[in-house]
Amino acid sequence: MKRGLAILNIYFEVFRKYHFLLQDLVARDFKLKYRRSILGFLWSILNPLLMMLVITAVFSNMFKSDIQYFPVYYLCGYLIFNFVVEATNGALTSIVQSGYLIKKVYIPKYIFPLEKTTFALVNVVFSFAAVLLVILITKMPIQPTILLIPIPVFYAFVFSTGLGLILASCNTFFRDTGHLYSVWTTAWMYLTPLFYPLESIPESIQKFIFYNPLYYFVTLLRELVIEGRMPDPAMHLTCICFSLLFLLVGLFIFKRSQDRFILYI
């Protein structure tokens, strides 16, 4: 643990020198994503809304007796899940795609996966406007705890950064990582209660869901937005443990591997 914290401190000191580069890269990706798009960044709001309409039309009748305010319930889960998947997918290919820069000038290599997770964070911040809009449409009471939304989002960001560092390292040496990860994210979606209540599945499967970090991030967000109550400290502790564990492991693996990246990009 001490070694992991020492590595974290080294990365933080380097980050202070290159945070302007991170900002420029995020701005570049933002412009590229919405270039020649008429609606531009509004798609960050429209996309989750359209997904919510489709899923609600399909599943709301199935679970209407079990889930109150189903559109908000689904949207909270979808935004966290989509944020993590977008962040980690971007981080996965970040080193390979930035090979031309890494070969020319010295840039701390972890900046590239961090930029992808930060870019996904910016997108999800805009997307939460969709949650507020759906709350108003469904006439769900607005809970004061909605102001604490940044807490589960921050947990998910730290987790995504750690997982992204691991994936970026693996994909640099083993290019099939992306294909394998796409299969995993499909299974991951069904193992995360996005559009179904946890109680609706057999207990034999529930125990696997309890090992899923996204279950805790999503549950925490729903408790803040829908139920309007502060989750118990055990929930926060679980989220913190998952986030820090993946971040420290990701930093350790990335630091051990980064000197050999130049041979594979």
Order of alpha helices (4+ residues) and beta strands (2+ residues): alpha-alpha-alpha-alpha-alpha-alpha-alpha-alpha-alpha-alpha-alpha
